[in-house]
Amino acid sequence: MFDLTTAPPGRRHAVVIGGSIAGLLAARVLAPHFERVSILERDRLADQPEFRKGVPQARHFHLLLARGLMILEQLLPGIEADLQAGGAVPLEWGAEALWFLPAGWAPRYYSGLRTYSLSRDLLEWCVRRRVRSIKNIAFRTTAEVIELLSDPGRSRISGVRVRCSQRAESAPGAVESLSADLVVDASGRNTRMPQWLEALGYGSLEQTKINAFMGYATRYYARPENFHGQWKSLNVFRKPPAMLRGGALFPLEGDRWIVTLGGGARDYPPTDEAGYLEFARSLRSPLLYETIQGARPVSPIYGFQNAENCLRHYERLPRWPERLVVLGDATCAFNPLYGQGITMAGRGALLLERCLQEQPGAELTGLGQRFQKNLAELNTYPWLMATGEDFRYPVTEGGQRSMRTRFMHWYMDRVQMLATEKASMFTTYIEVVNMLKPPGVFFQPEIAAGVLAKAFRRQPADSPSPPGGFSTPMRTGDPSALAGPASPDGRY
Ligand SMILES: Cc1cc2nc3c(=O)[nH]c(=O)nc-3n(C[C@H](O)[C@H](O)[C@H](O)COP(=O)(O)OP(=O)(O)OC[C@H]3O[C@@H](n4cnc5c(N)ncnc54)[C@H](O)[C@@H]3O)c2cc1C
């Protein structure tokens, strides 16, 4: 057991709603600042990696970005070794992964950027195991938060009301009140926080929803023993509006592949065998279909269609109750195209840590409001990246397309063309995707000049087969370092 607490008197109890990635990381940063931290989770939590219904998206492929991995290791030292021990597959983004971008195949070379490919279940379990070992963090499972409690003046949150479905000492369905000095909501994209705030008299919350009507279908396969592909993962991007379909195959622990097909503009991938394979066959490259065609499925086909972008503007409410914080998908849920959710949950946790460190003494006044304002700023670029892509679909609802959106599409098409032509440019591209560099680097003079040189070029026609070899020799052995640190200002 690790004892992290150095809590000043007066910070007795913090409650976290939701025991998924955002909730676990929030609990980790709260632990040194409170005598005790309780994680309230609606689901039962297993002692092994296991799917649970509170996180339905876990069936589908989850990319762990390099920045996310760095944050996990920073908050929970040793977790990278846990992931490896659990069978997570190291993945070198240039040499071992095939990326069929809208502009063409990415070059193959040793990029120096490595992450892991693993199931979301394994990732959450490894995080949970580390968090469980912190002495003053307690888990209460099958405990559903149904309401916020406040002081009589409703200016301060004082706890939560919880429905306990399976506790031995209480009848199923019994409701109890838990008092807390700080409440953190990490209950995900379907949080009831907007309703709870309205019930307390805080008015109607502004929310931006942008929906490109994406759907996903995922199946797991045993990796064939005779698979001799010179790659570990394959990602065939959509090319909207002309091609609405994409697909990805990634390796998982247990010698498995996860294959997630996705379609925008209501072109949802089917969940029946024949329809699923036919959808795979219709992608821009036949390689994914050819690879899975003879492989042995080890799961049913799972569908998912609730993946709209949703940004909740807590920072814009004229009043904010003291002692309340909201983070993770409960604040900003992204279309998963860029795999940003877990990393942003980690960045939110680091921000909470910084805000707590900056609070004087045991004082918590102003913490929540300051946190929400800073988090809104942090979400800006990832939100623009996710939603900007969704505006390529004509049917997309919500938000506003502007001249700037059209310019960004034009500009990014050319950035991607450059990325398919030059290894150094692809490195920059994946560093931005991995949140190691801010998207602003695409506007540096050298890249802007390259974009202008392609001003009148259209995206090249698709060449369905990937490049055969590596454009620079592969270094032998596994690269051990990730692609450099985040920027010194901590924003990127
Ligand atoms: C299809 C899809 C694919 C994705 N792919 C990626 C990816 O590639 N990479 C990536 O980084 N992210 C991805 N994401 C996002 C990622 O899943 C989330 O960002 C991540 O799980 C962190 O979310 P969270 O912890 O805020 O919420 P969640 O993971 O949704 O967890 C919320 C938790 O709160 C609990 N809960 C809910 N209500 C209550 C309540 N009232 N009381 C108690 N407990 C409650 C739930 O049971 C659950 O455990 C994807 C999302 C989707 C939908």
The ligand as an SDF file (V2000), in Angstrom:
LIG
                    3D

 53 58  0  0  0  0  0  0  0  0999 V2000
  -16.3780    4.0030  -29.7990 C   0  0  0  0  0  0  0  0  0  0  0  0
  -15.3670    4.7430  -28.9420 C   0  0  0  0  0  0  0  0  0  0  0  0
  -14.0200    4.5620  -29.1790 C   0  0  0  0  0  0  0  0  0  0  0  0
  -13.0820    5.2680  -28.4240 C   0  0  0  0  0  0  0  0  0  0  0  0
  -11.7590    5.1440  -28.7330 N   0  0  0  0  0  0  0  0  0  0  0  0
  -10.8500    5.8150  -28.0160 C   0  0  0  0  0  0  0  0  0  0  0  0
   -9.4630    5.7060  -28.3120 C   0  0  0  0  0  0  0  0  0  0  0  0
   -9.0610    5.0810  -29.2980 O   0  0  0  0  0  0  0  0  0  0  0  0
   -8.5750    6.3440  -27.4940 N   0  0  0  0  0  0  0  0  0  0  0  0
   -8.9880    7.1110  -26.4400 C   0  0  0  0  0  0  0  0  0  0  0  0
   -8.1460    7.6840  -25.7410 O   0  0  0  0  0  0  0  0  0  0  0  0
  -10.2950    7.2480  -26.1540 N   0  0  0  0  0  0  0  0  0  0  0  0
  -11.2260    6.6320  -26.9030 C   0  0  0  0  0  0  0  0  0  0  0  0
  -12.5510    6.7680  -26.5890 N   0  0  0  0  0  0  0  0  0  0  0  0
  -12.9270    7.5790  -25.4120 C   0  0  0  0  0  0  0  0  0  0  0  0
  -12.6520    6.8050  -24.1110 C   0  0  0  0  0  0  0  0  0  0  0  0
  -13.4160    5.6250  -24.0670 O   0  0  0  0  0  0  0  0  0  0  0  0
  -12.9490    7.6730  -22.8830 C   0  0  0  0  0  0  0  0  0  0  0  0
  -12.4250    8.9520  -23.0780 O   0  0  0  0  0  0  0  0  0  0  0  0
  -12.3180    7.0650  -21.6350 C   0  0  0  0  0  0  0  0  0  0  0  0
  -12.9840    5.8810  -21.3150 O   0  0  0  0  0  0  0  0  0  0  0  0
  -12.3630    7.9740  -20.4160 C   0  0  0  0  0  0  0  0  0  0  0  0
  -13.6670    8.2910  -20.1580 O   0  0  0  0  0  0  0  0  0  0  0  0
  -14.2650    8.5990  -18.7050 P   0  0  0  0  0  0  0  0  0  0  0  0
  -13.4890    7.9120  -17.6540 O   0  0  0  0  0  0  0  0  0  0  0  0
  -14.4620   10.0560  -18.6170 O   0  0  0  0  0  0  0  0  0  0  0  0
  -15.7280    7.9460  -18.8330 O   0  0  0  0  0  0  0  0  0  0  0  0
  -16.1480    6.4360  -19.0600 P   0  0  0  0  0  0  0  0  0  0  0  0
  -15.0040    5.6190  -19.4790 O   0  0  0  0  0  0  0  0  0  0  0  0
  -17.3340    6.4470  -19.9490 O   0  0  0  0  0  0  0  0  0  0  0  0
  -16.5700    5.9440  -17.6170 O   0  0  0  0  0  0  0  0  0  0  0  0
  -17.6210    6.4820  -16.8630 C   0  0  0  0  0  0  0  0  0  0  0  0
  -17.7470    5.6340  -15.5880 C   0  0  0  0  0  0  0  0  0  0  0  0
  -18.7020    6.2100  -14.7150 O   0  0  0  0  0  0  0  0  0  0  0  0
  -19.5830    5.2020  -14.2340 C   0  0  0  0  0  0  0  0  0  0  0  0
  -20.8440    5.8800  -13.9170 N   0  0  0  0  0  0  0  0  0  0  0  0
  -21.6790    6.5070  -14.7890 C   0  0  0  0  0  0  0  0  0  0  0  0
  -22.6900    7.0890  -14.1340 N   0  0  0  0  0  0  0  0  0  0  0  0
  -22.4920    6.8310  -12.8090 C   0  0  0  0  0  0  0  0  0  0  0  0
  -23.2010    7.1790  -11.6260 C   0  0  0  0  0  0  0  0  0  0  0  0
  -24.3110    7.9280  -11.6770 N   0  0  0  0  0  0  0  0  0  0  0  0
  -22.7280    6.7410  -10.4350 N   0  0  0  0  0  0  0  0  0  0  0  0
  -21.5960    5.9860  -10.3720 C   0  0  0  0  0  0  0  0  0  0  0  0
  -20.8900    5.6300  -11.4680 N   0  0  0  0  0  0  0  0  0  0  0  0
  -21.3230    6.0550  -12.6650 C   0  0  0  0  0  0  0  0  0  0  0  0
  -19.6630    4.2080  -15.3800 C   0  0  0  0  0  0  0  0  0  0  0  0
  -20.0910    2.9410  -14.9530 O   0  0  0  0  0  0  0  0  0  0  0  0
  -18.2070    4.2150  -15.8580 C   0  0  0  0  0  0  0  0  0  0  0  0
  -17.4190    3.3400  -15.1120 O   0  0  0  0  0  0  0  0  0  0  0  0
  -13.5100    6.1240  -27.3690 C   0  0  0  0  0  0  0  0  0  0  0  0
  -14.8690    6.2910  -27.1260 C   0  0  0  0  0  0  0  0  0  0  0  0
  -15.7910    5.6380  -27.9240 C   0  0  0  0  0  0  0  0  0  0  0  0
  -17.2560    5.8920  -27.6680 C   0  0  0  0  0  0  0  0  0  0  0  0
  1  2  1  0
  2  3  1  0
  2 52  2  0
  3  4  2  0
  4  5  1  0
  4 50  1  0
  5  6  2  0
  6  7  1  0
  6 13  1  0
  7  8  2  0
  7  9  1  0
  9 10  1  0
 10 11  2  0
 10 12  1  0
 12 13  2  0
 13 14  1  0
 14 15  1  0
 14 50  1  0
 15 16  1  0
 16 17  1  0
 16 18  1  0
 18 19  1  0
 18 20  1  0
 20 21  1  0
 20 22  1  0
 22 23  1  0
 23 24  1  0
 24 25  2  0
 24 26  1  0
 24 27  1  0
 27 28  1  0
 28 29  2  0
 28 30  1  0
 28 31  1  0
 31 32  1  0
 32 33  1  0
 33 34  1  0
 33 48  1  0
 34 35  1  0
 35 36  1  0
 35 46  1  0
 36 37  1  0
 36 45  1  0
 37 38  2  0
 38 39  1  0
 39 40  1  0
 39 45  2  0
 40 41  1  0
 40 42  2  0
 42 43  1  0
 43 44  2  0
 44 45  1  0
 46 47  1  0
 46 48  1  0
 48 49  1  0
 50 51  2  0
 51 52  1  0
 52 53  1  0
M  END
$$$$
